[in-house]
Amino acid sequence: MAKAKARAAKLQDEYLQILGEMSGDAAGREAGDAHLGESYGKYDNLKWATNPLIFDAKQYEMLDNAARTFSSIMEKVMARYQRDPFFRKLFGLPTKVEHLTRVPSGCHAAVPLARLDVFYDPVSGNFHIAGVATGGVDGMATSLAATRAVKSTGAYRAFAAKHSGIEDFDPLTACLKAVLNTYASWANAEEGRNHPTNPSFAIVDVAGSPRADETATAVSRLTEMGHYAHATDLAELRIQTVGGLPQLVDNQGPVTCVWLRAKAEEALKVEKGLDALVEATRRGLVCTVGGYRSWPCCVRSFFSVLRNKQCRAFLTDEENAFVDAHVPDTYVLETSLDLSEFYDQENWVLRETDGRDVSGSHVGKEMRKADWRKALVKGIKHHYVVQEYIAQQGMKVAMADDEGMPIVSEQNTMLSLYVFGGELSGIGAACGASDADAVLGSAREMACMVVRD
């Protein structure tokens, strides 16, 4: 592995050297910004790094194996979740949410779409999974936009002239193909008025969703692929009799395949629309991809379940070793826990929220002792989790400062591993001056590329 690490580090240094020789490639940044404005109008204000995050073949193979392993773990966990009520209790889900997660989908995979948010050390190649998103996977269009901006620069062309085996990613197209493949596996895909390869496709979200621009891009991409598709507000969904048959419809007509992008806390607020979608899914009127059935993989208790003895009993030795090495140690706060185990606050983070959202995180080493202990006590009431603190490693990132001048700054990096159909289907990255910056609105997108020569 040491040789693979050295290779990737040399590639990063080589790219930065090219940028240095070009005095930061200001003309390239201008060309990249122009490309975003012309080709990706919705992302013309996107903040992006001038240098990509580069992987060599062995590092990509490592991440691909990680994606496949964790996908297998999620499928096994969800299979046990569906059939074992005692195992379901470990997740601590509200009764209504648990009922939603148990609605039969009629599809082969429990988790066909996932994004693994990964703290990644680009020097050593070490990584830890920070969170999971399913169904409402996002960030794909901005990742592609950043990649195309980088490829518009003179620095990239100079680098590419020296390397023949460069690959980049289009996770949005890969995601849409996975949605269509999931529909093809649906038990009712060839029943009644349904069509196994060309459904009436609705990408469903809530009004005012921050994912609206990406959804619009996805609709355009599906149309280019020859499919009838449109975006729909979850509140529009209802079951009606059409031509003597019950069907799920929205304001644009009947729907046979739904990609549900709304997050759990968003969808639960739209009761009528969600109830209609759930009932239509239960009755086999519509194929629902993503959404509520895979929600247990996104909740903050999921990582604690992976280390529970009930879970370890049915995972393989290899899968348990993967959890031990790459999933932060996590505990749901409850009265039976001895809080003194977490008084060594340098090693822990208290998390109120799920997935990659760090807005409700309390980093122990940044708090006074009294405040940390009060937060732990409060956490018991709300079932927050305490999670092992993972120190991020920085890397040199080229960018433009607030005045538009080229600079190189040390930044923390978070990867997005897009896992569709059980396989690694794309990599995105964001960077920031702090751990929080790398995952919140102040993040800067990084192109990701694999060099195989």
N, C-alpha and C positions, 0 to 999 in steps of 0.2 A: 504493500500500500504506500510505502514511503516514496517509491519511484513515481507513482501516480500523483501524489501530492506535489512533488517537485515539478512535474510537468505542467500542472495547472497553474502553479505560482509563476512559472517562467512565462507562460502565455499571457497572464495578467500584466506582468512587468513589461513584456514586449509591446502590448497595446498602449500602455501608459507612456512608454518611451516614444512611440510614434506620435502620440498626442503632444509630448514635450517638444519634439522636433518641429511640430507644426504650430508651436506656441498656443496649444489648446484647441486648435482647429475651430476658430470662431466662425469661419465661413461654413464649416460643416454643421455647426449648431444652427446657423441661420437656415441652411438647406433643410435640416431636420425639422425645424419649426415650421418652415414653409410647407413641407410635405404633410405635417399634421393638419395644418390649416386647409390644405386643398383636398386631401384624401380622407381625413378623419376630422371633419369640422367640429364634431362634438367634443374632441379632445385637443383643440388647438391651444388650450391653456395648460396642457399636461406638463408636469415637471418630470424631466427625464435625465438620466445620467449619460454622459457622453461616451463612457466606456461600458461595454457589456460585462456581465458576469460570465466568465468562460469556464467550461468544464472540459476535462479531457475524457477520453472514451471510458477509462476505468471508473472515474467518478460518476459518470452518467450511469454506468452499469450498476454501481452501488445504489444510486438513488432509484433506479428502475426496480431493483430487487426490493428496496425498502417499500416502494409503492405497492408492489405485488404482495409482499408479506402482510402489510397493514390492511390491504383490501381483503385478504383471506381472513385475517383476524376479525374484521368488521362483519363479514358474512357469517362466520361461525357464531359470533356474539349475538347477532340479530336472530339467527336461527334458534338459539337457545332461549333468547328473550321471548320469542313468539310462543314457544311451547311450555315454558316453565314459569309459573306464577311466582315461585319463590325467588328465582333469579331476577325477575322483573322488579321485585321490591328493592333490589340493590340500587336501582337508578333513582328512586325517590320521586318519580313523576306524579304530578297531580292526576286524579282519577280521569278527568276528561281527556287530558293529553294522552294518558296510557291507552284509553279506548281508541283514540284516533290512530295511534301507532300500530294497532292490531287489525286495522281494516285490511282485508286481503287485497293485494294488488293485481294478482293474476300474471305477474311477471317473474322471470327466473331469478334475477338478482335483487337482493334486498337493498343494496347500496350501489346503484349503477353509476352515480355521479358523486364525486367527492373532491374536495380540495384539502390537502394537508398543509397546514401552516407550520413551517419548519425553521427553527433557529439553526443557522448553518455557519460553520467556520470555514471560509473559503481557502484557508491555508492548510489546515489539517484534514479537512473533509468530514470532521465530526458533526453530528446533527442531533437535534432533539425535536420531537413533534410538539408544537405549542398548542395546536387546536385543530379541529375538524369542522368543515362545512359540507353539508350535503344538500342536494336539491337547489338551494339558493346560491350555488357557487357563483362567485363574481370575480372581477378583475381580469378576465380573459381578454376583453377588447383593448383595455389600456396596456396590457402586456404586449399584445401584438402591435399596437400603435408605437410603443417605445422601441420595439425591435425594428420596425420599418424606419423610424426616425434615425436610429443609429446607422442603419444600412444606407442612408442617404448621405452620410458624411465621407469626406475625403480620407479621414483616419481609418474608417472601416475598409475602404477600397484598398488602401495601402496594406493593411493587415491581411485582407483576403487574397491579395496578390502573392503572399508568401505561403498561404495554406489552402490546399485544394479541398479539404474535407470538412467544411464548416456546415453545420446544421443549425437551424433555428426552429421556432415552434409557432404553431397557430392553434392554441388551445380552444378557441371558440368554435372553429370548424370541427375539431375533434369531439367537442362536447355535443354539438348538434348531431353528429353521426352516431354517438352513443345513445342519444335520446331516441333517434329513429330505430336503432337496433333493439332498444328496449321495447319499443312499440311492436316491432316484428315478433318479439318473444311473448307478447301479451296473449293470454289464452283466448281472447275473443277477437283477435286481430282480423280473422277471416269470417267473422259472424255477421249476419245481417247486412247492414249498409257499410260496414267498415271495410277498409282496404288495407291489405298487409304491408304495402310499400308507400302508400300516399294518403296519410290521414288528413283530416281537417284539423289543423294544428293551432293551438292557442298557447301562447306563453303568458302565464297568469301571475300577476303580482298585485300589490296593493297600490292605491292611489298615492301619488307623491313619492314613489319608491326611488331611492338613490341609484337603483339599478336600471332606471328607465332608458338611459342612453345606450347601455349595453344591450338591453332587450330590443331596442329599435334596430341596432346593428345585427342582432341575431335574426330578426324577422327578415331583414334585407338579404342576409346570407341564405336563409332557407328558401326564399323566393328565387334567388339565383340558382339554387340547387334543384329547382323545379317543383317545389312543394307549396301548397296553399297554407299560409301562416299569417297570424296577426297577433298583436298584443291585446290582452284583456285585463280589465280590473276584476279582481276576485269578487267584488260586490255584484257584478253583472251576472254571475253564473246562476242558473236555475234549471230545473227539470221541466220540460214541456212535452206534450204529445205532438209529434210531427208526423203526418201521414199515417196516423193510427198507431205509431210506436213511441214509447217514451224515449227522450233523448236529452242529453245535457246541451244547453244552448247558452250563448251570450248574445249581446246586442247585434252581432254580425251573423248569427245563424248557428246551426248544429256544430258541435265539437266532438271529435273522437279521440284526440290525444292532447293531454295537458302537460306542459312542463311547469310545475309549480315552483316559483322562485321566491315567494314570500317566506320570511323566517317565521318560526313558530309564534313568537310573541306578536308579530304583525298579523298573521293569518287568524289567530284566535279572536282578534278584535272585530273580524268581519264574519259574524256568526252565520247569517243567512247564506252567503256565498260559499263559505266553507262547508256548511251542512249539506248544501246541494252537491258540491264536488265529492264529498265523502260518500253520500248516498249513491251518487252515480257510479263511483268507483266500486262500491260494495255490490251493486247490481250488475256490474260488468258493462255499463253503458259507455264508459270512457276509460282509457288507459292513462293513469296518472304517474308521471315520472318525477322522482324526487319528492320533496315535501314530507308530510307528517310520518310516513312509515319508517323513515330513516332518522327521525329526530333524535332518538336515544343516543346516536353516535355523536351528536353535537352538544349535548348538555355537559355541564361542568363535572358531573359525577362519573362520566364515562371512563376517564383515566383511572379513577379509584377502583372501578369495577374490573378493569383489566388486571389489577394486581390482587384481586380478591381470590381466595382459594377455590371458590366455586368455578371461577373463570379459568384459572390456571389448570384445573383438572381436565378440561377438554381441549385446551390449546396444546400444540406440539411443543417439544423441548425447544425447537428452533424459534417458535413464535414467542414463547415465554422469555427466551433469551433476548429477543428483539425488544420486547416490552421493557425488560430490565435495563437495557442499554440506551434506549431511545425515547422512552416515554417518561416524563417527569413523575417522580413519586408524588402521589396526590391522595388527600384524605378529605372526606366530607365531614365538616364539623358537626358533632352531635354530643349530647350530654355524656355518653359513655367514654368519650375520648379524654385522655389526660392532657390538658392543654400545655402542661409544663414541657411536653415533648417538643413543642414549637417555640419555646422561649429563646432558643438559639436563633434569633430572628435574622441573622445574616444569611441563613440558608433557606429562607422561606418567603413565599409571596401569598398573600391572602386575596382570593379572587371572588368577586361578587357576580361576575358575568361569564358567559359562555364563549367558546371559540376563540377567535383572534382579538376580540374586543378587550382592550386593556384599560378602558376608561374607568372601570370599577376595580382596579387592582391596587393593592397596597403592598409596596415592596418593603420587607422588614428592615433591611439595612438602611433605609432612608427615613425611618420613623424613630421617635423617642420610645424608650422601653415602655413607659406607661401607656402611651397611645397604641402601641402594638398590642399590648395585652388587653386593652379595652376593645380593640377591633376583633380580637379572637373571641371574646365573650359575646360580642354582638353577632359574630358569625354563626354561633351555635343556634341562635333564634331563627336566622334566615337560611341556614344550611349552606353557608358559603363553603368554599374549599380552600384548603391550604396546600400549596404546591411547591415542590422543590424549586429553588431559584437557580436558573440557568444563566450564567454570565455569557453575554454575547461577545464575540470577537469581531473587531473592526477590520475593514479593508479600505484601501485607497480608492476613492471614487472621484472621477472628473465630472465637473458640472459648471454651470454658470452661476455667479453670485447674483445678488439683488440688482446689481448694476449691469448685469449681462456679461461680466468679465469672466474668462475661464479661470477656474481654480481647481485644486485637488485637495480633498478633505477626507479625513478618516471617518468612516460611517459604519454603523451596524446594519446588518443585512438579515432580512427574513425571506425565505423562499416560499413559493406556492407550488406544491406538487399537484398537478391536475391528474386525478386518477379516474379514468372513465372506462367502464367495462372491465375493471380489475387490472388495468394496465396504466403505466405512466404515459400520459398523452400530451404532456406539455409542462414547462417549467416557467414560472414567473418569479420576479424578485422585486422587493422594495427596500429602500435604504433610508436611514435617518441618523441624525447625530446622537440619538438615544434609542433605547429599546422601544419606548412608546412611539417615537417618531416613525419607526420602521413599519408600524402597523396602523397608524392613524392617518388623518387627513394631510399631515405635513410630510408624508412619505414621498419619496422620489422613485419613480419607476425605473427599473433596470432591464435592459434587454438581456436575454439568456441564450447562450450559444454553446454548442459542442464542437470541439475541434478534434477530428479523428485521425489526422495525418501524423 
